Amino acid sequence: MVRYYGHHYFKQFIRGKPIRFGFKQWTMCCAETGYCYHTELYTGKRNEDCELQGLGESVIMKNIELLENPSNHVFYFDNFFTSFQLMKTLKEKNILATGTVRSNRLNKCPVKSDYEFKNELRGSLDYRFDMNNEIFCIVWNDNKCVKVLSNHQGIQPLTNVTRWSKSEKQQIKIDQPYCISNYNKFIGGVDKLDWNVNKYRIKIRGKKWYFPIFTSIIDTTVVNAYVLYCHANKVTSLLEFRRNIAREYLQRASPSNPKNCDRPSLQKQASKRVPESVRTDPIGHYLERTLEGKQRKCAVCKTNVRKQCGKCNVGLHVDCMA
């Protein structure tokens, strides 16, 4: 989510999110580093979304099509996108994927319901395997029931996780299916990107609705550059990396830089400055009223004034002229 509190029909509201109001973006990231491969602004439902089973499936398929070899990757996504039809479509294209799923998208899979798991011990599970489509459906009882669909992973080998037991008043180890363990390990790519972007987000506020999107693109680009820099060089902090970028651009824009000699903006600024020899000589300096009484900035105190020096052509108060 890109934070935005103004009025625009692209703006979304998502309850329970750290950023509730703003522009929604679909983002595909690397699980290990948070590197952003692709991002797209959500602008509402489109006609091509109706051709597929839903919005979530259309977003996943469009992002996968951007990759040169999708079969070389493994995809993880949350329950907003996952459905049985999506897993079936990905399996037909030989694309590996795992995702949590909502109860109404299980295609009537005969697994235990949340109510049946209510009185069972934490760590208990139930699963089914669709032999025709080669899709696993796994329900695991943690603090709440976790439902997962996967077209390439099952429950074996079981891993151990630590949980607090209220009855025993201590930490205990419970079994966790292999696909859920991998899901928890690789699902955090977008979260890593959000965490890095929000560390030092650009604070400049613009009056146009698209300005937050523009600054978000810059922040994401800087984070991507930081990830590549750490991969190719020694690891440094993101703050120091951003400082180095700022120093480099400030140095390039400095008037003392020889590369800036031909810049028209600096030449224009230099032409407006009164030469020291003209400013300090005591000949021909007199105050006059500005043209049509327009206000100018005083060259000394920087406040508004309606008088100027007839020789230097700069705004001046009577007291500041002395």
C-alpha positions in Angstrom: 0.0 0.0 0.0 1.2 3.5 -0.9 0.0 5.9 1.8 -2.5 8.5 0.5 -5.2 10.4 2.4 -6.6 12.6 -0.4 -9.6 12.0 -2.6 -9.1 9.8 -5.7 -11.1 6.9 -7.1 -8.0 4.7 -7.1 -7.7 5.0 -3.3 -8.4 1.8 -1.3 -9.2 1.1 2.3 -8.0 -2.2 3.9 -8.9 -2.7 7.5 -6.2 -4.2 9.7 -3.3 -3.2 7.5 -0.4 -0.9 8.8 -1.3 1.5 6.0 -5.1 1.4 5.7 -5.7 4.2 3.2 -3.8 4.5 0.0 -3.1 3.0 -3.4 -2.9 -0.7 -3.7 0.0 -2.3 -5.6 0.5 -5.9 -6.8 4.2 -6.7 -6.3 6.3 -9.8 -7.1 9.5 -10.0 -5.0 12.4 -12.3 -4.3 11.9 -14.3 -1.1 15.4 -14.1 0.2 16.3 -10.4 -0.5 13.0 -8.6 -1.1 14.2 -7.5 -4.6 11.2 -6.2 -6.5 10.8 -7.9 -9.9 7.6 -6.2 -10.9 5.0 -3.9 -9.4 1.7 -2.7 -10.8 -0.9 -0.2 -9.5 -4.4 -1.6 -8.9 -6.8 0.6 -10.9 -10.0 -1.4 -10.5 -11.6 -4.3 -12.2 -10.9 -4.7 -15.9 -12.6 -6.8 -18.6 -9.8 -9.3 -18.9 -10.1 -10.1 -15.2 -13.6 -11.5 -15.9 -12.2 -14.1 -18.3 -10.4 -15.9 -15.5 -11.8 -17.2 -12.2 -11.2 -14.0 -10.3 -9.0 -11.1 -9.5 -6.5 -13.0 -7.6 -5.9 -15.6 -10.3 -5.6 -12.9 -13.0 -3.0 -11.0 -11.0 -0.9 -14.2 -10.5 -1.1 -15.2 -14.1 -0.1 -11.8 -15.4 2.9 -11.6 -13.1 4.1 -15.1 -14.1 3.8 -14.3 -17.8 6.4 -11.5 -17.3 9.1 -14.1 -16.4 11.2 -15.7 -19.1 11.2 -19.2 -17.6 8.4 -19.4 -15.0 9.0 -23.2 -14.5 12.5 -22.3 -13.0 10.8 -20.5 -10.0 8.6 -21.5 -7.1 5.8 -19.1 -6.2 4.3 -18.4 -2.8 1.2 -16.2 -2.2 -1.5 -15.7 0.5 -5.1 -16.6 0.6 -6.3 -13.6 -1.3 -4.9 -15.2 -4.5 -5.1 -18.9 -3.9 -7.8 -21.1 -5.3 -8.1 -24.7 -6.5 -8.5 -23.6 -10.1 -5.4 -21.5 -9.9 -3.3 -24.4 -8.6 -4.7 -26.6 -11.4 -3.9 -24.1 -14.1 -0.3 -23.7 -12.7 0.2 -27.4 -12.6 -0.9 -27.8 -16.2 1.8 -25.2 -17.1 4.4 -27.0 -15.0 4.7 -24.1 -12.6 5.3 -24.9 -8.9 3.3 -22.9 -6.3 2.1 -23.0 -2.7 -0.4 -20.8 -0.9 -2.8 -20.5 2.0 -6.4 -20.7 1.0 -9.8 -19.8 2.3 -12.4 -22.4 3.2 -14.8 -21.5 0.3 -12.1 -22.1 -2.4 -11.2 -25.7 -1.6 -13.5 -27.1 -4.4 -15.5 -29.0 -1.8 -12.4 -31.0 -0.6 -13.5 -33.4 2.2 -11.1 -32.2 4.9 -12.0 -31.5 8.5 -13.6 -28.2 9.2 -12.5 -25.6 11.8 -15.3 -26.7 14.1 -14.0 -30.3 14.0 -10.5 -29.2 14.9 -11.8 -27.1 17.8 -11.3 -29.8 20.4 -8.2 -31.4 18.9 -4.6 -30.9 20.1 -2.4 -28.3 18.5 -0.3 -29.8 15.8 -3.0 -32.2 14.5 -3.6 -32.2 10.8 -5.7 -33.5 8.0 -4.9 -33.7 4.3 -6.2 -34.9 0.9 -4.4 -35.5 -2.4 -6.1 -35.0 -5.7 -4.4 -37.7 -7.9 -5.9 -36.4 -11.2 -4.5 -32.8 -10.7 -1.7 -33.7 -8.3 -2.7 -31.1 -5.7 -2.3 -31.4 -1.9 -4.8 -29.8 0.4 -3.5 -29.7 4.0 -5.3 -28.4 7.2 -3.0 -27.9 10.2 -4.3 -26.9 13.7 -2.1 -24.2 15.2 -3.6 -21.2 17.2 -6.1 -21.3 14.3 -6.6 -23.7 11.4 -4.2 -23.1 8.6 -5.3 -24.3 5.2 -2.7 -24.7 2.4 -2.9 -25.8 -1.3 0.3 -26.9 -3.0 0.9 -28.6 -6.4 4.4 -29.8 -5.5 4.8 -30.3 -1.7 3.2 -32.5 0.8 3.4 -33.1 4.6 6.6 -35.1 4.7 9.1 -34.7 6.2 7.4 -33.3 9.3 9.3 -30.5 11.1 9.2 -29.3 14.7 8.1 -25.9 15.9 8.0 -24.4 19.4 4.7 -23.2 20.8 3.6 -22.1 24.3 1.3 -24.5 26.1 -1.3 -23.0 28.5 -2.0 -26.3 30.1 1.6 -27.3 30.8 2.8 -23.7 31.3 5.9 -24.1 29.2 7.2 -24.2 25.6 6.4 -27.5 23.8 7.3 -28.8 20.3 4.6 -29.8 17.9 4.8 -31.3 14.4 4.4 -29.0 11.4 3.9 -30.2 7.7 6.7 -29.6 5.3 4.8 -27.4 2.9 3.7 -25.0 5.7 7.3 -24.8 7.0 8.5 -23.8 3.5 5.6 -21.4 3.1 6.6 -19.6 6.3 10.2 -19.5 5.1 9.6 -18.0 1.6 6.5 -15.9 1.9 8.2 -12.8 3.3 9.6 -11.3 0.2 7.1 -8.5 -0.2 7.3 -7.8 3.6 11.1 -7.3 3.3 10.6 -4.8 0.5 7.9 -2.9 2.5 10.1 -2.9 5.6 13.1 -1.5 3.7 11.0 1.1 1.8 9.3 2.4 4.9 12.6 2.7 6.9 13.5 6.0 5.1 10.6 6.8 2.9 10.7 10.2 1.1 8.9 12.7 3.3 8.2 15.4 0.7 4.5 16.0 0.3 3.1 17.0 -3.1 -0.3 18.5 -4.0 -0.9 16.1 -6.9 -2.5 12.6 -6.3 0.2 10.9 -8.3 3.1 12.3 -6.2 3.1 9.5 -3.5 3.2 6.9 -6.3 6.2 8.7 -7.9 8.1 8.9 -4.6 7.2 5.2 -3.9 8.8 4.2 -7.2 12.0 6.1 -6.3 12.1 4.4 -2.9 11.6 1.0 -4.4 14.3 1.7 -7.0 16.8 2.7 -4.3 16.0 -0.5 -2.3 16.5 -2.6 -5.4 19.9 -0.9 -6.1 20.8 -1.5 -2.4 20.1 -5.2 -2.7 22.2 -5.5 -5.9 25.0 -3.4 -4.2 25.1 -5.7 -1.2 25.1 -8.8 -3.5 28.1 -7.5 -5.5 30.0 -5.7 -2.7 30.4 -5.7 1.0 27.2 -5.4 3.0 26.4 -1.9 4.3 23.4 -0.2 5.9 20.6 1.2 3.8 20.9 4.6 5.5 24.6 4.9 4.5 23.7 3.7 1.0 21.1 6.5 0.6 23.5 9.0 2.1 26.1 8.1 -0.6 23.5 8.6 -3.3 22.6 12.0 -1.9 26.2 13.1 -1.6 26.9 12.1 -5.2 24.0 14.1 -6.6 24.8 17.1 -4.4 28.3 17.0 -5.6 27.2 16.9 -9.3 24.9 19.8 -8.8 27.5 22.0 -7.0 28.4 25.2 -8.9 32.1 24.5 -8.2 31.9 21.3 -10.2 33.6 21.8 -13.7 30.9 19.7 -15.3 28.3 22.3 -14.4 29.9 25.2 -16.3 27.5 24.9 -19.2 24.4 24.5 -17.2 22.0 27.3 -18.1 20.3 27.3 -14.7 23.6 28.0 -13.0 24.6 30.6 -15.6 21.2 32.3 -15.0 21.8 32.4 -11.3 25.3 33.7 -11.7 24.0 36.5 -14.0 21.6 37.7 -11.3 24.3 38.1 -8.7 25.7 41.7 -8.4 29.5 41.8 -8.9 31.3 42.7 -5.7 33.0 45.7 -7.3 29.6 47.2 -8.4 27.9 46.4 -5.1 30.5 48.1 -2.9 31.4 51.2 -4.9 29.7 54.4 -3.6 28.7 55.8 -6.9 25.2 55.9 -8.4 23.3 53.8 -5.8 19.8 55.2 -5.2 16.4 53.8 -4.1 13.5 53.8 -6.4 10.0 52.3 -6.4 9.6 49.0 -8.1 7.8 48.7 -11.4 4.0 49.0 -10.8 4.7 48.8 -7.1 5.3 45.0 -7.2 6.9 43.3 -4.2 10.5 41.9 -4.3 12.7 40.1 -1.8 15.1 42.4 0.0 18.7 41.3 -0.8 19.7 41.7 2.9 16.8 40.7 5.2 15.0 38.6 2.6 11.6 40.1 3.4 9.1 41.7 1.0 9.8 45.2 -0.1 8.5 47.6 -2.8 11.8 49.5 -3.3 14.9 48.6 -5.2 18.4 49.9 -5.9 18.4 51.6 -9.3 21.9 50.6 -10.1 22.1 47.0 -8.7 18.5 46.2 -9.6 17.9 44.3 -6.3 15.2 44.8 -3.7 16.3 46.9 -0.7 14.9 48.6 2.4 16.1 52.0 3.3 17.7 50.7 6.5 19.2 47.7 4.6 20.8 49.9 2.0 23.1 51.5 4.6 
